[in-house]
Amino acid sequence: MISRYRRNPVIVLLLVFFLSVRMQRVQAQGIGYTYYSVGDPTIPVAVPPDQARSGMVLMGGGPDVDKAFRWMIRRAGIRPGTGGRFVVLRASGAGAYNPYIYYSGPGERTDEPAERDWVGGAALGLSSVETLVIPSRAAANNPFVNEIVSRAHAVFIAGGDQSRYIRFWKDTALDRTLMELLNKNVPIGGTSAGLAILGQYSFSALQGGIDSTAALANPFDPRITIDPDPRDKSKSFLAPAPLVGVLTDSHFDRRKRMGRLIAFLARLGGATGAAGCLGGVPAAAGIEGETSIRGIGVSEQTALLVESTPDGKDFIARRVRNTWSDNEGAVYFVRPLAPPRECDAGVPLSIQQIEIRKLSDSDSVFNLSDWSGIDAYIVNVEEGRFDRSPY
């Protein structure tokens, strides 16, 4: 959302004014969290508990995908007249998501249909949108913060710096509260850094970012930090069921991130329990049986909507994007079919048989449970270079 306005200083100034005048702001001294809301969070909500259906939004960064937020609201069981609380989490920034999600257009419109760049959540039944800026472990353990999150009917994690989310939120009360919401089928989503922490494995960026060229040239570059560390048995941050064994990445097309995703996957492991690079997941964690390490790369202005089948046996996904997007908006499903041939510190990566499935339309459905539904193609990496375009 914020990235949409950075290019226009006039809109930025208007947003700042709008937020300062129209939105509540509460800051707890000594704790350091900041709370923003729009609408009325005190209104009793009448969403029947059995109406909430689990769902995940994996958004690739850049301008937000309006229809993905509407999908989350509906998945939460929210309808006109029920009320419902949508909570945004972040470690920096402010409450700019609140008016974007709540209103249908400028002038605090709450009617339908929503204009471009607005979600129209109030018209869909939301009674409030709340943002919590949680920049420390103390804030993540604060009772007020967790009370707000625990009452959410949908949760979205904003972009920013995923290292902050791992450092500040993992193994805290907030971590436990989010897991409780997942167990209650509360829809959850994230964009950019917020997407990065949704899989079982995350590129944690604890030593900063890395591009594809550098990652393929040295898969043990100190900047490649993965959470949980494949060399120990620590638990993941969230690891929702649809993303077990999965590492996610965003800004995929614009920043050409296929190379680094494959380097991350090579570090973790291969197909059917094969170890990856030295210290890969199966060898380190003592995993028995078949294990498949996989990756999902999401392009900017694009979202992957994940839900379970009606019988609850499988997880399926489809792509949505803004109709005015200026890119292809593809989602890539990546799986190594063999362990790396050469993967050592300071040596370019060589890995064969990397299976890629590309979802570039909004009609196809991909099955995350058996990794099927779209034709695959194979690429190889030899001494840090692809033998063909991976896109």
C-alpha positions in Angstrom: 0.0 0.0 0.0 2.6 2.6 1.1 4.8 1.9 -1.9 1.8 2.9 -4.1 2.1 6.5 -2.7 5.8 7.0 -2.4 6.1 8.3 -5.9 3.6 11.2 -5.3 4.6 13.6 -2.5 1.3 15.4 -2.6 -0.6 12.2 -1.8 1.9 11.3 0.9 1.2 14.7 2.6 -2.6 14.2 2.3 -2.3 10.7 3.8 -0.3 12.0 6.7 -2.9 14.7 7.4 -5.7 12.2 7.0 -4.1 9.8 9.4 -3.4 12.5 12.0 -6.9 13.9 11.9 -9.2 10.9 11.4 -7.5 8.0 13.1 -7.1 7.1 16.7 -3.5 6.8 17.9 -2.5 5.2 21.2 1.1 4.8 22.3 2.0 3.0 25.5 5.0 4.7 27.1 7.8 2.3 28.0 6.5 -0.5 25.8 6.9 1.1 22.4 4.0 -0.2 20.3 1.8 2.1 18.4 -1.9 1.4 17.7 -4.0 3.0 15.0 -7.7 2.3 14.2 -10.4 3.4 11.8 -14.1 2.5 12.2 -15.3 1.4 15.6 -13.4 -1.5 17.2 -15.8 -1.6 20.2 -18.9 -2.6 18.2 -20.1 -6.2 19.0 -19.3 -8.5 16.1 -21.9 -11.1 15.0 -19.7 -13.3 12.8 -20.7 -16.9 13.6 -17.5 -18.8 14.5 -18.4 -21.6 12.1 -18.5 -19.2 9.2 -14.7 -18.5 9.3 -12.9 -20.5 6.7 -9.1 -20.7 6.7 -7.3 -18.9 4.0 -3.9 -17.4 3.2 -2.9 -14.5 1.0 0.7 -14.7 -0.3 1.3 -11.2 -1.9 4.4 -10.4 -3.8 5.0 -6.8 -2.9 4.6 -3.5 -4.8 1.2 -2.0 -5.2 -1.3 -4.1 -3.1 -3.9 -6.4 -4.7 -7.3 -4.9 -3.7 -9.3 -8.1 -4.5 -7.0 -10.2 -2.3 -8.1 -8.2 0.8 -11.7 -8.6 -0.2 -11.2 -12.3 -0.5 -9.8 -12.4 3.1 -12.7 -10.5 4.4 -15.2 -12.9 2.9 -13.2 -15.9 4.0 -13.5 -14.6 7.5 -17.2 -15.0 7.3 -17.8 -11.2 7.4 -20.9 -10.0 5.6 -22.7 -6.6 5.6 -24.2 -6.2 9.0 -22.0 -8.7 10.9 -19.1 -6.4 11.7 -15.6 -7.7 11.8 -12.1 -6.6 12.8 -9.2 -6.6 10.3 -5.8 -6.3 12.0 -2.6 -5.2 10.2 0.8 -6.0 11.9 4.1 -4.3 11.2 7.4 -3.4 12.9 7.8 0.0 11.4 5.7 2.6 9.6 2.2 3.8 10.6 -1.5 3.2 9.9 -1.7 3.9 6.1 -3.4 0.5 5.5 -6.4 1.4 7.6 -8.2 3.8 5.3 -7.2 1.8 2.3 -8.8 -1.4 3.6 -11.8 0.2 5.3 -13.0 2.9 2.9 -14.3 2.5 -0.7 -12.8 5.7 -2.0 -11.8 9.3 -1.0 -14.0 11.3 1.3 -14.5 8.3 3.7 -16.8 6.5 1.3 -18.3 3.3 2.7 -20.6 2.4 -0.2 -20.0 -0.1 -3.0 -18.4 -0.5 -5.4 -14.9 0.4 -4.2 -12.8 2.5 -6.4 -9.4 1.4 -7.7 -6.7 1.4 -4.9 -9.4 1.0 -2.2 -10.7 -2.3 -0.7 -14.1 -1.1 0.6 -14.0 -3.3 3.7 -16.8 -1.3 5.5 -19.2 -2.0 2.7 -18.3 -5.7 2.9 -19.1 -5.7 6.6 -16.0 -4.7 8.5 -16.6 -2.6 11.6 -12.9 -1.6 12.0 -9.4 -1.9 10.7 -6.6 -1.7 13.2 -2.8 -1.5 12.8 -0.3 -2.4 15.4 3.3 -1.3 15.0 5.3 -3.8 17.1 9.0 -2.9 17.0 10.4 -4.9 20.0 10.0 -8.2 21.8 8.6 -6.3 24.8 5.8 -4.9 22.5 5.2 -8.4 21.1 4.7 -9.7 24.7 2.4 -6.8 25.7 -1.1 -7.9 26.9 -2.8 -5.1 25.1 -1.2 -5.9 21.8 -2.1 -9.6 22.1 -5.7 -8.7 23.1 -6.1 -6.7 19.9 -4.6 -9.5 17.8 -6.6 -12.2 19.5 -9.9 -10.6 18.5 -9.0 -10.2 14.8 -11.1 -11.9 12.2 -8.4 -11.4 9.6 -4.7 -10.6 10.0 -2.3 -9.1 7.4 1.5 -8.6 7.9 2.8 -5.6 6.1 6.1 -5.3 4.2 9.2 -3.9 5.7 12.2 -5.9 7.0 11.6 -9.6 7.8 14.6 -9.7 10.1 12.7 -7.4 12.4 9.8 -9.8 12.4 12.0 -12.8 13.2 14.0 -10.9 15.9 11.0 -9.1 17.5 8.1 -11.6 17.1 9.3 -15.2 17.0 8.9 -17.1 20.3 6.8 -14.4 21.9 3.3 -14.1 23.1 2.4 -12.6 19.7 3.8 -15.8 18.0 1.5 -17.9 20.2 -1.5 -15.6 19.5 -1.1 -15.9 15.8 -0.9 -19.7 16.0 -4.1 -19.7 18.0 -5.8 -17.6 15.2 -4.5 -20.1 12.6 -6.0 -22.9 14.6 -9.3 -21.0 14.6 -9.3 -20.7 10.8 -8.7 -17.0 10.9 -7.4 -15.9 7.4 -3.9 -14.5 7.4 -1.8 -12.9 4.7 1.4 -10.9 4.1 3.2 -9.0 1.5 6.9 -8.6 0.7 8.6 -9.1 4.1 5.3 -10.2 5.5 5.2 -13.0 2.9 8.8 -14.0 3.6 7.9 -15.2 7.1 4.8 -17.2 6.3 6.5 -20.4 5.1 8.0 -23.1 7.3 11.4 -21.7 6.2 12.2 -18.0 5.7 15.0 -16.1 4.3 15.4 -14.1 7.5 17.8 -11.4 6.1 19.6 -11.1 9.4 22.7 -10.1 7.6 21.0 -8.0 4.9 19.7 -8.8 1.5 21.3 -10.8 -1.3 20.7 -11.0 -5.0 20.6 -14.0 -7.3 24.0 -13.5 -8.8 25.7 -13.5 -5.4 23.7 -16.3 -4.0 24.5 -18.6 -6.9 28.1 -17.7 -6.8 28.4 -18.7 -3.2 25.5 -20.6 -1.5 27.2 -20.1 1.8 27.5 -16.3 1.5 27.1 -15.0 5.1 24.1 -13.0 3.9 22.2 -16.1 3.3 20.4 -16.6 6.7 17.5 -19.0 6.9 15.1 -19.4 9.7 14.9 -21.8 11.3 18.6 -22.5 10.9 18.8 -25.9 9.0 21.7 -26.9 11.3 19.5 -26.9 14.5 16.1 -28.1 15.5 14.5 -24.8 16.4 10.9 -24.3 15.4 9.6 -22.1 12.6 7.9 -18.8 13.3 4.5 -19.7 11.9 4.6 -22.7 9.5 0.9 -22.9 8.6 -0.2 -26.3 7.3 -0.3 -25.3 3.5 3.3 -24.1 3.6 5.1 -27.0 5.5 8.4 -27.5 3.8 8.0 -24.3 1.8 10.2 -21.1 1.6 8.5 -18.1 0.0 10.0 -15.1 -1.8 8.5 -11.9 -3.2 9.3 -9.2 -5.8 10.1 -12.2 -7.9 10.0 -11.0 -11.5 11.1 -7.4 -11.1 14.1 -8.3 -8.9 15.0 -11.6 -10.8 15.0 -13.7 -7.6 14.8 -17.2 -9.1 18.6 -17.7 -8.6 18.5 -16.8 -4.9 15.4 -18.9 -4.2 17.2 -22.0 -5.8 20.3 -21.3 -3.7 18.1 -21.1 -0.5 16.4 -24.4 -1.5 19.8 -26.1 -2.2 20.9 -25.1 1.3 17.8 -26.8 2.8 17.5 -30.1 1.0 16.5 -32.1 -2.0 13.6 -34.4 -3.0 12.4 -37.4 -1.0 14.6 -36.8 2.0 17.9 -36.1 0.3 20.2 -33.7 2.1 20.9 -30.4 0.6 24.2 -28.6 1.0 26.3 -29.4 4.0 24.0 -29.0 7.0 20.8 -29.4 5.0 17.4 -30.0 6.7 17.1 -33.8 6.6 20.6 -34.5 7.9 20.4 -31.8 10.6 16.9 -32.3 11.8 16.8 -36.1 11.6 13.8 -36.1 9.3 12.7 -39.6 8.4 10.8 -40.7 5.3 10.1 -38.5 2.3 10.8 -34.8 2.6 10.4 -32.3 -0.2 11.8 -28.8 0.2 9.9 -26.4 -2.1 9.8 -22.7 -2.9 7.1 -20.3 -4.0 8.1 -17.0 -5.7 5.4 -14.4 -6.1 5.7 -11.4 -8.5 4.8 -7.8 -7.6 1.2 -6.7 -7.9 0.2 -10.3 -7.6 -1.3 -12.5 -4.8 -1.7 -16.2 -4.4 -5.0 -17.2 -2.6 -4.7 -20.4 -0.6 -7.6 -22.4 0.7 -8.5 -26.0 1.5 -10.7 -28.1 -0.7 -14.3 -28.7 0.5 -13.4 -32.1 1.8 -10.4 -30.7 3.7 -7.9 -33.1 2.1 -5.9 -30.8 0.0 -4.7 -27.2 -0.2 -5.2 -25.4 -3.4 -4.2 -22.0 -4.7 -5.1 -19.6 -7.5 -3.6 -16.3 -8.6 -5.1 -12.8 -8.6 -3.6 -9.6 -9.7 -4.6 -6.0 -10.4 -6.1 -5.6 -13.8 -3.9 -2.5 -14.3 -0.7 -4.2 -13.4 2.3 -3.5 -15.6 3.9 -7.0 -15.3 3.0 -10.6 -16.1 2.2 -11.3 -12.5 3.3 -14.9 -12.4 3.7 -17.2 -9.4 6.5 -19.8 -9.5 6.4 -23.1 -7.7 10.0 -24.5 -7.5 11.1 -27.9 -6.4 14.6 -29.5 -6.6 14.3 -33.1 -7.8 17.9 -34.0 -6.8 20.4 -32.8 -4.2 23.1 -30.3 -5.3 26.0 -31.7 -7.2 28.4 -29.1 -5.9 27.5 -26.9 -3.0 30.4 -25.5 -0.9 31.5 -22.2 0.6 33.0 -19.9 -1.9 32.2 -22.2 -4.8 29.5 -21.5 -7.4 26.4 -23.7 -7.0 25.8 -26.6 -9.3 22.4 -28.4 -9.1 20.5 -30.4 -11.7 16.9 -31.2 -12.2 15.1 -28.2 -10.8 11.4 -28.5 -11.5 9.5 -25.2 -12.0 5.8 -24.7 -12.5 4.6 -21.2 -13.6 1.2 -19.9 -12.8 0.5 -16.9 -15.0 -3.3 -16.9 -15.3 -6.2 -16.6 -12.9 -8.2 -19.5 -14.1 -5.8 -22.4 -13.3 -5.8 -24.0 -9.8 -2.6 -25.3 -8.3 -2.7 -28.1 -5.7 -0.2 -27.4 -3.0 -0.6 -30.7 -1.3 0.6 -32.9 -4.2 2.3 -30.0 -6.2 0.2 -30.5 -9.3 -2.1 -28.7 -11.7 0.3 -26.9 -13.9 2.8 -28.3 -16.4 6.4 -28.3 -15.3 9.7 -27.5 -17.0 13.2 -28.3 -15.9 16.3 -26.1 -15.5 19.8 -26.8 -14.3 22.4 -24.7 -12.7 26.0 -25.3 -13.6 28.7 -23.3 -11.8 26.3 -20.7 -10.8 24.6 -20.2 -14.2 21.3 -21.4 -15.6 21.3 -23.5 -18.7 18.1 -21.7 -19.9 15.8 -19.0 -18.7 14.1 -20.1 -15.5 11.2 -17.7 -16.0 
